[in-house]
Amino acid sequence: MKLQTRLINEEVRRELVDEGRAAYLLGLPQEQLREISEMSGLGHLEGTASALRMVFTYEELHKLCQIIVGPSS
């Protein structure tokens, strides 16, 4: 049972991208990503009270990319 729980937790972790990696993938400084994230409501905090970090799903990254690039013609 412990192994199954660990595998599920690892699978969920792979589906989330932390703020540093998201900024790198989007080609933005972390500060700018934070601003866009706050304005759009995309991303969420995860972790303990002493170690919170901003994470994004791949769907949220896709939406952020669309916001950054703008409407396609």
ZADOGU-580735 format. One record per residue: residue number from 0; residue in three letters; x, y, z of N, C-alpha, C, CB in turn. Coordinates in pm, whole numbers, plus 32768, in hexadecimal, padded with zeros to 4 digits. Glycine has a CB too. Layout:
BEGIN
{pt NUM,ALA,{X,Y,Z},{X,Y,Z},{X,Y,Z},{X,Y,Z}}
...
This chain:
BEGIN
{pt 0,MET,{8052,7F89,8000},{8000,8000,8000},{8056,807E,8000},{7FA3,8000,8077}}
{pt 1,LYS,{80C5,807C,804C},{811E,80EF,8050},{815A,810D,7FC7},{818C,80D7,80B6}}
{pt 2,LEU,{817F,80A7,7F7D},{81B9,80B7,7EF9},{8155,80F9,7E9B},{81E7,8030,7EC0}}
{pt 3,GLN,{80D8,80CF,7EA1},{8071,8108,7E4B},{805E,819D,7E6B},{7FEB,80BB,7E5C}}
{pt 4,THR,{805B,81C2,7EE8},{804D,824E,7F10},{80C4,829F,7EDD},{8042,825A,7FA9}}
{pt 5,ARG,{813B,8268,7EEB},{81B4,82AD,7EBC},{81AE,82C3,7E25},{8231,825E,7EE1}}
{pt 6,LEU,{8181,825E,7DDB},{8178,826B,7D4A},{8113,82D5,7D22},{8153,81E5,7D0C}}
{pt 7,ILE,{80A3,82DB,7D68},{803D,8340,7D4B},{8076,83CB,7D67},{7FBD,8328,7D9F}}
{pt 8,ASN,{80BC,83DC,7DD8},{80F8,845D,7DFA},{8160,8486,7D92},{8138,8458,7E85}}
{pt 9,GLU,{81B1,8429,7D63},{8215,8448,7CFD},{81D2,8470,7C7B},{8271,83D1,7CE6}}
{pt 10,GLU,{8163,842E,7C58},{811B,844F,7BDE},{80E4,84DE,7BE6},{80A9,83EA,7BC5}}
{pt 11,VAL,{80AC,8503,7C56},{8077,858A,7C67},{80E7,85F0,7C5E},{802C,8597,7CEE}}
{pt 12,ARG,{8159,85D5,7C9B},{81CA,8631,7C97},{81F8,8648,7C09},{823D,85FC,7CEA}}
{pt 13,ARG,{81F6,85E3,7BB4},{8221,85F2,7B29},{81C2,864B,7ADB},{822C,856B,7AE6}}
{pt 14,GLU,{8145,8653,7B08},{80E3,86A4,7AC1},{80E8,8736,7AE9},{8059,866D,7AD9}}
{pt 15,LEU,{8138,8758,7B4F},{8145,87E1,7B7C},{81CF,8816,7B59},{812B,87EB,7C14}}
{pt 16,VAL,{81D4,8895,7B37},{8251,88D7,7B14},{8266,8948,7B77},{8251,890B,7A7F}}
{pt 17,ASP,{82DC,894E,7BB6},{82F3,89B9,7C16},{830F,8A3D,7BCF},{8368,8996,7C72}}
{pt 18,GLU,{830E,8AA8,7C1C},{8317,8B2F,7BE5},{8397,8B46,7B93},{8310,8B95,7C55}}
{pt 19,GLY,{8407,8B14,7BC5},{8486,8B27,7B7D},{8486,8AE3,7AF5},{84F9,8AF1,7BD0}}
{pt 20,ARG,{8458,8A69,7AF1},{8453,8A1F,7A73},{83EC,8A5D,7A14},{8432,898C,7A8E}}
{pt 21,ALA,{837A,8A88,7A4A},{8313,8AC8,79F7},{8349,8B48,79B8},{8294,8AE7,7A4C}}
{pt 22,ALA,{838F,8B98,7A07},{83CB,8C13,79D3},{842D,8BF3,7963},{8412,8C62,7A44}}
{pt 23,TYR,{847E,8B8E,7977},{84DF,8B65,7910},{8498,8B38,7890},{8539,8AF3,7946}}
{pt 24,LEU,{8433,8AE4,78A0},{83EA,8AB1,782B},{83A4,8B21,77DD},{8384,8A48,7856}}
{pt 25,LEU,{8373,8B86,7825},{832C,8BF4,77E5},{8389,8C65,77BA},{82C2,8C2A,7843}}
{pt 26,GLY,{8409,8C5C,77E0},{8469,8CC2,77BA},{8454,8D46,7802},{8463,8CDA,7726}}
{pt 27,LEU,{842B,8D3F,7880},{840E,8DB7,78CF},{8460,8DB7,794F},{8379,8DBF,78F0}}
{pt 28,PRO,{847D,8E2E,7984},{84B4,8E34,7A0C},{8448,8E08,7A6F},{84E7,8EC3,7A2F}}
{pt 29,GLN,{846F,8DCF,7ADF},{840E,8D9E,7B42},{83B3,8E0E,7B74},{8457,8D5E,7BB8}}
{pt 30,GLU,{83E9,8E87,7B82},{8397,8EF6,7BB2},{8325,8F14,7B51},{83EE,8F74,7BC5}}
{pt 31,GLN,{8343,8F11,7AD0},{82DC,8F2C,7A6B},{8274,8EBB,7A69},{831C,8F3D,79E0}}
{pt 32,LEU,{82A2,8E40,7A76},{8245,8DCF,7A7B},{81E9,8DDD,7AF4},{8292,8D49,7A82}}
{pt 33,ARG,{8221,8E07,7B67},{81D1,8E1A,7BDF},{8164,8E83,7BC8},{822A,8E44,7C54}}
{pt 34,GLU,{8187,8EF2,7B86},{8126,8F5B,7B6A},{80B5,8F29,7B0F},{816C,8FD4,7B28}}
{pt 35,ILE,{80DA,8EE4,7AA5},{8076,8EAF,7A47},{801F,8E47,7A8D},{80BB,8E70,79CA}}
{pt 36,SER,{805D,8DF6,7AE1},{8014,8D90,7B2A},{7FAC,8DCF,7B87},{8074,8D39,7B7A}}
{pt 37,GLU,{7FD4,8E38,7BCE},{7F78,8E7D,7C2A},{7F05,8EBD,7BDD},{7FC3,8EE7,7C7B}}
{pt 38,MET,{7F24,8EFD,7B6C},{7EBB,8F40,7B1E},{7E59,8EDC,7AE0},{7EFA,8F95,7AB1}}
{pt 39,SER,{7E8D,8E69,7AB5},{7E39,8E07,7A70},{7DF7,8DA3,7ACE},{7E8B,8DBD,7A0B}}
{pt 40,GLY,{7E2D,8D97,7B48},{7DF8,8D35,7BA6},{7E27,8CA8,7B8A},{7D62,8D38,7BA4}}
{pt 41,LEU,{7E8D,8C9A,7B36},{7EC3,8C15,7B15},{7F35,8BF2,7B73},{7EF3,8C10,7A82}}
{pt 42,GLY,{7F42,8B72,7B92},{7FA6,8B42,7BEF},{7F6D,8B3D,7C7B},{8023,8B9B,7BEB}}
{pt 43,HIS,{7FAF,8AF2,7CD1},{7F83,8AEB,7D5C},{7FF9,8ACB,7DB6},{7F14,8A82,7D6D}}
{pt 44,LEU,{7FEA,8AED,7E35},{8053,8AD2,7E97},{8045,8A44,7ECA},{804D,8B37,7F0B}}
{pt 45,GLU,{80B6,8A05,7EDE},{80B8,897B,7F10},{812A,896C,7F72},{80C6,8915,7E9C}}
{pt 46,GLY,{8117,8916,7FD4},{817F,88FA,8035},{8151,8915,80C2},{81FB,894B,8018}}
{pt 47,THR,{81B1,8921,811B},{8192,893B,81A7},{8195,89D1,81C1},{81F5,88F2,8205}}
{pt 48,ALA,{8167,89F9,8235},{8162,8A88,8257},{81ED,8AC7,8252},{8126,8A9B,82E2}}
{pt 49,SER,{8254,8A7C,8274},{82DB,8AB3,8274},{8320,8AAB,81ED},{832F,8A6C,82DB}}
{pt 50,ALA,{82EA,8A5B,8192},{832B,8A49,810F},{82C4,8A45,809F},{837F,89C9,810D}}
{pt 51,LEU,{827E,8AB5,808B},{821D,8ABD,801E},{8264,8AD8,7F9B},{81B3,8B2A,803B}}
{pt 52,ARG,{8230,8A9F,7F2E},{8268,8ABA,7EAA},{81F6,8AC1,7E46},{82D0,8A4D,7E81}}
{pt 53,MET,{8208,8B13,7DE0},{81A4,8B22,7D77},{81BA,8AB2,7D12},{81AE,8BB0,7D33}}
{pt 54,VAL,{814F,8A6E,7CEE},{8156,8A03,7C8B},{80E7,8A17,7C23},{814A,8977,7CCE}}
{pt 55,PHE,{80FD,89DD,7BAE},{80A0,89E9,7B3F},{8089,8960,7B03},{80D5,8A4A,7AD4}}
{pt 56,THR,{8011,8949,7AD3},{7FF7,88D1,7A84},{8020,88EF,79F4},{7F5F,88A5,7A8E}}
{pt 57,TYR,{802A,8888,79A3},{804D,88A0,7917},{7FDD,88EC,78D0},{8068,881B,78D0}}
{pt 58,GLU,{7F62,88D7,78F9},{7EF2,8921,78BF},{7EFE,89B6,78E1},{7E6B,88E9,78F3}}
{pt 59,GLU,{7F25,89D4,795D},{7F38,8A5F,7984},{7FAC,8A9D,7937},{7F51,8A6B,7A1A}}
{pt 60,LEU,{8016,8A51,7920},{8087,8A83,78D1},{805A,8AA4,7843},{80F9,8A1D,78CD}}
{pt 61,HIS,{8005,8A50,780B},{7FD1,8A68,7785},{7F80,8AEA,7783},{7F7B,89F2,7756}}
{pt 62,LYS,{7F2C,8AFE,77E7},{7EDC,8B79,77F0},{7F35,8BF3,7802},{7E76,8B70,7864}}
{pt 63,LEU,{7F9D,8BE7,7854},{7FFB,8C55,7866},{8040,8C77,77E3},{8063,8C32,78D2}}
{pt 64,CYS,{8066,8C11,7799},{80A6,8C26,7717},{8048,8C72,76BA},{80CF,8B9D,76D8}}
{pt 65,GLN,{7FC9,8C4F,76B9},{7F67,8C94,7665},{7F58,8D25,7691},{7EE0,8C4C,7669}}
{pt 66,ILE,{7F5C,8D3F,7712},{7F52,8DC8,7745},{7FCD,8E19,7718},{7F46,8DC8,77E1}}
{pt 67,ILE,{8042,8DDD,7724},{80BE,8E22,7702},{80C7,8E40,766D},{8136,8DCD,772D}}
{pt 68,VAL,{80A6,8DDD,761B},{80B1,8DEC,7589},{8040,8E43,7554},{80B0,8D62,7544}}
{pt 69,GLY,{7FCB,8E39,758F},{7F58,8E84,7560},{7F0A,8E32,74FB},{7F83,8F08,7523}}
{pt 70,PRO,{7E9B,8E6B,74CB},{7E48,8E22,746B},{7E92,8E08,73E8},{7DC7,8E6E,7450}}
{pt 71,SER,{7E83,8D91,73B5},{7EC4,8D71,7335},{7E69,8D9A,72C2},{7EE7,8CD9,732C}}
{pt 72,SER,{7EA8,8DC4,7258},{7E56,8DF2,71E5},{7E3F,8D85,7181},{7E97,8E66,71A1}}
